[in-house]
């Protein structure tokens, strides 16, 4: 029973955090400037005060125009980064952002994670504060978000875009077949519609779950049986470490685990949740590129 509860807790954490990560930039309808009865094209005004509700948008904003970022989330990704040390936080841990704290900072734009900050951005929209909801499920949408924010901030996106390309340049010509596992009960793996799945594709690393479909509590992820994992029998397995449980040790107790070629060839690796599963920040994405590049190089790809 204790083990079941622990594994249930892992899945809850994954469900909460992954919900922050999936597709592209969208703007609340009230933000759109109407051009009815006018031939003039109305462009969005440059903003000078931004509150970010996710660590990724906080990082992108800081990199583009540091002086314009006035509020951040209470994210573990940002806590150890001195760039954010003096900025006020508008949330704590996994608690919802504080409306009063956001309003007090007098932002001209609030950036939230779609599917996670919808309620708070709707309330902000109702009192006249512009919001944008961000989803990331691919490198293409990451690039688009960066370019869009650069336009809103009157900043140069090129340095960040060059870092993205430098990150992907670490990819092998052809990586080994790989399976990423983010939890054990149930066994969850990202398919091609997730950030992790697109990451592997852009990194020339065959994802054995890319084309799989099925019922899953998380969009972009599929539930696998032990038999299915054994059937796919990947060359490499990446175990996502949520930071609070020995998930690899739990897998190693399963009978099927010893039959996998990745296990027999010592090609099972633990990887950080941030970067590969949840982008987290530009630095975390770069760390994931470095880690995956090293893994594939060690495999002789």
Steps between C-alpha positions, in 0.01 A plus 500: 500500500781744587676427171171553312447838667856607423461409134164680494676808635759484223226487238320797659820706483550404137137588418527843662833593350453363148178697472721808478676384190330437170443715166517869397435865593138615515350838587181557698223628278469830686861582414436504127472856369192532283552653158132496404388779267860603445752421229784570745703210642524525877815353656542399863676758713843430641478400867739609774373308805458122486398246763578139405309215664726220368873452529546470122326827414683670788833385360421593141380845609809554716731399217322728253450807720603452863382841620145431383446190716337619825355180649568125490359169628640333810663230288784273609655553157543872572582495872869419458551743210645835613337679206165464675609550860361854539173448316173461694318167470126477439459133589652244734578143402198347328248747643304715252637848428380774735274745317565789737877452480484509120281811486726680750790471254302697240589274206420588142514131407464177698634178348341173610509131412197390299299234676650599833450875540176540305293601804738768628556649155124518445462698823784730399343546160172600666671784689681624192848348530625344176595131513652240273480124548800294394520132409814322385496161330775544241815688410299679233258644755788592732651698213166664420442597862846655521447701182153615611623611841794678342255700291289588805810607692672674207797270548733296280410129492802394296741422788249256651415344165872440444520324838212273400679404180828445686315269737360285219839498330612257772271234354655183355465415132275215611429412862412160642137392544381653825211481743439773758314388814356764732321280754467135598140450612374552238795485262478825302703598194484811279386462139581742217238759602682594823798729559712195589390314188582795275831545683603144413392542139695823457794329669504220240412248768233241408225504763335158511183655646478775235212351304325325787151614599275401785328608816712710732431760770746734325477630146807403296572193715402134471455229759713190438484150642814314604436269204494796260829635634655156457356473149648837395828404675683833454876537472488783755260581782480843663342505846370839604600572859225700678750576775323327788475129421736223387297417191790317332547279806130414487521402133804284573287281728266411211563163333463639144764768563791255499390366160535837325807545282548851642528344845731222386724749316502752785329764288248633749545860610322736738427848368368819655128574473571858398634548151380173347145468639422854613721757321536691827751755375743555217784380720313179584435437131870543428587259782264245345673543163838445661382193692328339202798577279734328747272197527483455125874553461567232759281264302720539195228672297 
